[in-house]
Amino acid sequence: MLVSLLVKNFAIIDNIQIEFNHNMTVLTGETGAGKSLIIDAIGLLFGKRSSSDLIRFGETKATIEGVFSSYDSKIIEILGEEIDHDDYLVIKREIYANGKSLCKVNNNIVSLSQLVEISELIGDIHTQFDTQGLFNPKNYLQFIDNEDVIELIKAYQESLKAYKEVNNNYLDLQKKNQDDNQRLEFLKFQANELQKANLNISEEEDLKHRLTYLNNFENINQNVNDLKKIFHDNKVLDNIYEAITILGKLEKYDEKFSLVKKSVEEQYYNLNDSVEEIFHSFKSFDFDQHELDAINERLGLYSDLKRKYKKTTEEILNYQSQIDQEINQIENYDFLLENLEKSVKKSFNKTLEIAQNIRAKRIILAKSLESFVIENLADLQLKNTKFIIEFNELDNITFKNDGIDVIDFLITFNQGEPLRPLSKVASGGELSRFMLALKTLLIEKMNLQTIIFDEIDNGVSGAIAFSIANKIKQISSKAQVLCVTHHPQVAAVADNHLQISKITEENRTITIINHLSYEERIVEIAKMISNGEVTEASKNLAIELLK
């Protein structure tokens, strides 16, 4: 529930702090005093869009801060464990003159979308303009769906995503076939060309290495001959061998000579093997002009194809693989299309089955909602109401994000009149009462802690105002209720009464809030009864209403 509200520099509100209680709190006062501004401020805590126009004239920032208790544990999941949690949830909005705004929860910055998600678990604000939502059947399913249906919708959405994907593949393949028959010959030409070329990444690297060798043959030959002179003419290996022999004679005198001999011996054989390998490999190789020409020709083919296809050798090989797959797909089009068509039908049927399960549950829930609404409308002085929820025919299946159902609310408030869509038969007062009946259901479904009504009783009077007052009072037994009203009947049933007024100080208008005592409530309700004038008759009637 909302424990306290701080509002600073917000329109005509200078700096106020309000403490709230359980059950029902009513806000009354003259028009323009700031009652709806307080509701707007709470709306900002619930994630409503802000505007710099709301900042009090002459100020650079507006601040709204609300403290909530007994909040839903799901909020912790939304915020994440890194945000501190205790018995209270502190939500803060700061609006700056440059158009920017800041959202904080327990002194940690959160996004506006997170704030909206949190607010859906805290409370609901119902204004007289909310009834406009009743004119749009797209909003109706939210009043029917329960947690079981929502879980089914998640499974349905996953199935629908898979169906759309396989169906798009099927349609793409159908369209592609029309173009691909013309493209097939060109692809076959490219595939044949690349197959004959028989490109290979490692071959290209080997050829480049061999080409470098052949192009530098004379230089390599000269260096090898120089190496032979060093080893043969200077008898390098013979001298090392002789050194080993001498070390053999010395090893019997000291162990360290034995270690040196072993090391030199090992290096001698390694050096001998390496030199022999160089001389042998070069001796077996003669310069071959034909090989050089063949290598140049083969590498020329690599260069020509890379230039032609504007790709590297690796990219050409990947492209060749793609061509082969595409040719195979075109030549096996009928087979592939048939398999895809089977997959589409299977995916369609699975999605439809889940959607039909959702529909079946919704039809049962709709019957329950019909009874609930009729019962609650009777409490609100609409006793002759007939109400049914009409589901669309399924001649043509259309998968929507939440199923295959389109519903309409058909209603008549007058005996003998036919059922017609709600938006075409209801007056403003009837729509307000209908919405109040739906809100009663919504509160029970969502277990909301705080419900706010902003002039929901607008446009009604007399016995109807009493009925609305009783319904709001009934709701306050399950949730904290804040209610802005101009009706004395509604004000009288509240557990707490806040009077909103405005005064002028130093040529500036500011909003004042007073918690009214019982005697002050009598005066305030008497003013509401007699158009601002307190008379003995209006005071007596106010006392009667409070009783």
Secondary structure, DSSP 8 states (H G I E B T S, - for coil): -EEEEEEEEETTEEEEEEE--SSEEEEE-STTSSHHHHHHHHHHHTT----GGGB-TT-SEEEEEEEEES--THHHHHH-TTS---SEEEEEEEEETTS-EEEEETTEE--HHHHHHHHTTTEEEEEGGGGGGGG-GGGGGGGT--HHHHHHHHHHHHHHHHHHHHHHHHHHHHHHHHHHHHHHHHHHHHHHHHHHHT--HHHHHHHHHHHHHHHTHHHHHHHHHHHHIIIIITTHHHHHHHHHHHHHHHTTT-HHHHHHHHHHHHHHHHHHHHHHHHHHHHHT----HHHHHHHHHHHHHHHHHHHHHTS-HHHHHHHHHHHHHHHHHHHTHHHHHHHHHHHHHHHHHHHHHHHHHHHHHHHHHHHHHHHHHHHHHHHTT-TT-EEEEEE---SS---BTTBS--EEEEEESSTT---EEHHHH--HHHHHHHHHHHHHHHHHHHT-SEEEEESTTTT--HHHHHHHHHHHHHHTTTSEEEEE-S-HHHHHT-SEEEEEEEEEETTEEEEEEEE--HHHHHHHHHHHHTTT---HHHHHHHHHHH-
